[in-house]
Each structure stands twice: as C-alpha cells, then as structure tokens.
C-alpha cells in the first residue's frame, strides 16, 4: 500500500481536514515535537488504496537571518547588511519542525500540501518540500507533490479540493522570498543605524527600538501627513444667512450661496431679505432614489468595518477571522475579491442562517426574495468572506461573536434589496435670494433590515409645503462660524489609503498598523483615531528632510509591482532583488551622510543624555559618576567618556554596596523586579559587552562564569533550574541578610529560603545524591530553626532534612554543565575533588582557572 503525507498550516486545521477527508474515521497520535498531531486513515488516491498521514506545521518553518557575525549590532557596519550572506534557519528551533516532518515522511511516496491558499502559503509549501526531501524521492516532481486549493473548511470544499489537486507555484513562493530578503536587509540596516545613533544621544526617547520598514514607514507617513494638515490649518471666519420657517416642526432652510467669507458682503445679502415676512415656495421636486446594497465582503472591508463599527483593531480582527476560519465558521478571510463565483450556493447559505436566533427572521424574509448580488471585483484569488456554518452567541466569545455576526449580516445584506427612499427638495425665494429644504421619506429599508447600523433615521419628516405657497418666516439672522481642521486619521481611513497606494497586502496591512502602534509612533484615541507621537512626527519629518522617498508610498508601491511580476513569472527573481537592494543601499548611504538634518529635529524635541538623569554609579574608565536615564530603554551615560550602557527593561536599579567588577572596575548594580521578586547583581560594562565567549549579552553576574568573583555564577551557582531546561539556580545576595533566595538566570523561577539567616555560603563540595552544591547557613543563636539548636549547618539545600522545612520548593536537579574557556565543559562550581558525574573538576589554582575561562 502506498503512503501519502499531507501537511496543513496549523494543527487545528489538520484535525478538521483529516476528519472531513476520512469521514470521521481517522486515528490520531501525538508527534515527536509535541506540537503537531498525526491523523491516519486508509483511502483511495490515483485509483489505488493509500494510507494517508495528515499533520501540520505551525506557520513558516524557516526564517531568513544574516549569517554569523552580521547579527551583531556592535561589530558590523549596517551598510554591509545590503550585501552580506543570509541563511534560512528554523523559525522555532525548539519544535524541530524540519526533523519532525522528515521523520514522518519516511516511507511516503506522495506529498499533498494543504497550506493556506495565498503567497505565504505557497512559500511554506516549498519549505515543507525542502524539509522532507531527505525522505521522499523526487519531492519537487509534479508526480510526487500536489497542492490543494480551497477557501472554506466544509465537506464540499475540501473534498472538491482533494479531487482537483494542482501543483505548488514556485513563482509565488519566490516573490515571498524576495519580499522577506528586501525587508530584512532594508529594515535592519536603517533600524540599527538610527537606533544606535539617536539612543546614544537623547534621554527621553520612549522607544527601545527606532525602526524603519519599507511598508511600516509610509504607513506612519500617512498619519503624520494628516497631523501636519491639522497643525498648519488656519481657520477662516465665514458668514451665512440662516432662515427658519414653519411650525411643529420648525425647519431651517439652506442658503443657496452656502457661505460668504467677507462680512460686508454677507451683511449686504442679509439686508436684502431681513424685512421679508414670508418665503415663497418656488419649486418642489421629488424623486425616488436608493442606497446600494454592499458588495461581497473582502479582507480590507472587514478590517475597515471592524475598526470603524466594532471598535476592534485590524490586527485583532484578522486574528479573530483566522480563528473563525480554522473552526469552519467562515470562508478564507484573506481575499481581495468582492464578487461571488457563479457556482456559489447563495440559497444554501441563506437557508442555514434562517435558524439563527439573532438574524434568522431576516434570513427567512430574504430567502423568499433573494436579490442578485452586485458585480464586484474578481481578483482571481479567493471567493469573498462568507459564513460557512451557523454559530450561536453562546458558542463564541464577545469579540469573536461580534465579528461573526457582522460577516453573517453583511452576507445577507449583499443578497437583499437596495434601500429605497423618496427625496423631496423644496426651493424657496425670499426677495432675490434662494433657499432650499430637503427631506427624505423611507420607502423600503432593503438591506438595512439586517445591517441595522446603516438604517435611515426613524423620524423622517414629510415635506409639508405645496407649490406657490407662502410660508411664514420665523427668523432671519446672519450666523458667524469658522472652518474646522480635519480629524486625525482613523484606522479605517488609514486602511483605505494603504490599499489605494499599494502599501502592504491584505495579510500585512494589519501588521504594519499594529507595528506603528506598538513602537510608540502613534497612539490610538477615541473612535480609533491615530495620533502620531513626538517620535513618530520627528522621524517622518527627518526622512522628508533627507530623502522624501523613504517615507512616500511610491517607493514601496513600485517594489510591490515588481514582486507581483515575479509571482506571475514575468520577471526574474534575482534581477528584481538585486535592483531593489541596490537602490536602497544608495539611499541608505545618502541617509547616513545627511543624518544631521534629522538630528536637528531630534535635538529640538528631546533632551540630551548629558542634561538628563541622576548620578548613580561610577564609570570603570574615568571613575566619574554616570547618570541613570529611566526612560525606555533605561540607560547609564558617562558624559566624560561619552559612552552609553543599556540597562534591563523595567524593574529598579540601585548601587550594590559600592562593590566593583574585578574585570573592568565598574561599580556593580542590583536590578530587581518588584512585581515578581526577582533580582540579581550586574556590571554595566559586562551587561553590554560580555567578557566570556559563551556569556550572552544583557546577562547579570548570575550568568557570569568568572572563577574568582564572589558574585559570579561560578561562586553562587547551586543547581540546574527545577522548572526550565536551560537555566541555573544561583544564590541571590542582593537583599541579604533580610532575604535569601535562589533565582534562575534564565526563567522567572524563585525559591525563597533560610529566613532570618545572617549568612549563607555556597561551598566547593557537591551533594552525592543530587549533584547540587552544598551550602553553609549561619543563624544567630536566638533565631536558630534547627532542632539541635546549632547556629551553623552545612549540607544540600534540597536533601538535608534540617534544610527541607526552610526551603520553599524541594526538588533537586543535577547541576547543568556550562561551557567555559575554549569550548571545554565546566561545571558551575569546582574547587577540587570529583563532581557528581565523577569527572575531574577544574584545578584549584586561580590563575589556571582564569586562563581556562577568559577569552
């Protein structure tokens, strides 16, 4: 029997597909990576009995990264990023997705891909094919690998897709590769340069990263452009003649001249009419008009409606829509099409919606008189977003239900009648001036029966006037007013601008908007308006001063057109990529040469590091006090050396007993996170410039393998973490003798221990049972917790019976071995004797230890 491996994009989708394709008769087992399950059944493929295995990935398997040293911000000139080598690495190494797929592919003759039906999904197709190429022969051959094209998780759609398999589109996959590489090179080069340049000069920059993105920055540009229009707007005073007539109700007439910007001229017109007591009905026109039902729903319209009508941001709205899709409630939510396919079963969808307690009555009414949908745009990608099965309010949480409810009502609206109403316009003559009054009377609510938020007002007034009638004037006056500036852009308006100018795709538009919010370039206000922050404004104005094309939508729009040519097979992938990279490389060089133009704006907006902060600790180079700047990101700045050192995010920093680092003479600091109780000492210089080969950047003393420092992991490490698989528990002495605890140098685990002890020492010996380092604890005689009243005891913190009641958690894990020196293994401790594995420990001689550990 032949075997076919099927791969979906998400575990939940794989389970749904397997259930449909196997008619609910599949068996399931957990995969080796514990993230993806494998569903198996026997069926038919190519006329042969075949064993099917359905599993999934978790999004992209691979991510594009720079090679080796080019990932370092400190060692590489950003301009090198435009030409340096790149490589694809696993996006989630802990899942070992490539290994998992390759293992499951062993013995399989076919590969059937059920990835999302867009360009990103096409790209993941080829990632899967590469991952299983070691197990499936000729996997890139059309007779081996197949692609399912589907738009909804229903029996009909899925089984139709299985019966009409196609092949992966390499051109679309390459267009995604090109976009990934462009965004990586351009974004990283600009971001690294401007982040380092400005964070090293200004204190109150509330941003840990000052990023640039080929799509993100033009998106921000639209928001700042509207802000500039508001700031530069100069109100103008105008006047108009206001007339009121009639009784119960009283009506205001509209002046046919609308408004006058010169008061003397406005007064002249007022004088012509102010003495008249009656208005003459000169003409009445009445016509039946309509408001068209909506087009079928696409992604951009869903995001617009969610933001403007539901108060849900586009990023959240798309996450909700994705969840509804994978659960089979709606069709694929990423589409540009606004026209239903000719074979779409409109009646079938209306029928199952009539059982709804929310809009069932409207669906029943529509079922008896279904109207043909309007003709929209067929983008050739996917059908519009439509409901695929009925859900009740109790099945879905608040926002999820609101999005689902909107999609259902929008669909019903598209097959309803247009809203019809009668529009009556009455023209009045007062002296030589003309005025009008317009009224609307509803005839047929049409689609607004179900899309109630678009309904006309209930208290529409029937025109009470007749031709040649003389109507008594109640009041005539000259009203003064002023022109008003536009409002800030709403998310809905921004989405429309991005779509119009070709910035991003239906999948990436919400990501770009979310980025400028998260990176503190704009804030979201009432009505989901987007107000640029000082940082956002200065960045855009700076780009405009240096090179306006960096922020204009034209550059990215042109790139997107080139990428589409790759997707359609009309342009060579490498040539397009080379051309675009070279253009931005030259722009980057020009940007660097003229950065002073942007710096002038930063200088006028933000305060310098020298003038900000408060003196905290001494610099190890000049011995002068460095200033602590608490804004995001927090930093220490030495004005004498003109050096800046980043500090941990959040938490509290204080001087640690005026102790010094033995490597660089910088005063040690103690960082603590009050919310979680975690704390550790750190050296400002080592935190930014790790002195050991295997010590990560932004690490404290509890990760430092220095063999003689009293605050290092070597001196205070006790055992491997009891929770995570990568950290080491080290004694935290920053609050001693008030508080003693073991803190993991990798995760947030904290073990409180030895309350009231006056001293705790980590010894050289290790426990024979668990391998943890032994500790010596000393108490005052009146505070001793030991039954034998001893004030000092030595033993394993996890195994000694006298210590067990004094420790918050009681679980020992064999001491992790960490890498030190020139790649040789070293236990965290080691001052002689044998370690728990029986191997020789490092020599006692301190100079030999230093030679082994220092880089």
Buried (B, 14 or more C-beta within 10 A) or exposed (E): EBBBBBBBBBBBBBBBBBBBBBEEEBEBEEBEBEBBBBBBBEBEBEEEEBBBBBBBBBBBBBBBBBEEEBEEEEEBEBBEBBEBEBEBEBBBEEBBBBBBBBBBBEEBBBBBBBBBBBBBBBBBBBBBBBBBBBBBEEBBEEEBBBBBBBBBBBEEBBBEBBEEBEEBBBBBBBBBBBBBBBBBBBBBBBBBBBBBBBBEBBBBBEBBBBBBBBBBBBBBBBBBBBBBEEEEEEEEEBBBBBBEBBEEEEBBBBBEBEBBEEEEEBBEBBEBBBEBEEBBBBEBEEEEEEBEBBBBBBBBBBBBBBBBBBEBBBBBBBBBBBBBBBBBBBBBBBBBBBBBEEEBEBEEBBEEBBEBEBBEEBBBBBBEEBBEBBEBEBEEBBBBBBBBBBBEBEEBEEBBBBBBBBBBBBBBBBBBBBBBBBBBBBBBBBBEBBBBBEBBBBEBBBBBBBBEEBBBEEEEBEBBBEEEBEBEBEEBEBEEEEEEEEEBBBBBBBBBBBBEBBBBBBBBBBBBBBBBBEBBBBEBEEEBBBBBBBBBBBBBBBBBBBBEBBBBBEBBBBBBEBBBBBBEBEBEBEEBBEEBBEBBBEBBEEBBEBBEBBBBBBBEBBBBBEEBBEEBBBBBBEEEBBBBBBBBBBBBBBBEEEBBBBBBEEBEBBBBEEBBBEBBBBBBBBBBBEEEBBBBBBBBBBBBBBBBBBBEEEBBBBBBBBBEBBBBBBBBBBBBBBBEEEBBBBBBBBEBBEBBBBBBBBBEBBBBBBEBBEBBBBEBBBBEEBBBBBBEBBBEEEEBBBEEEEBEBBBBBBBBEBBEEBBEBEEBBBBBBBBBBEEEEBBBBBBEEEBBEEEEBBBEEEEEBEEBBBE
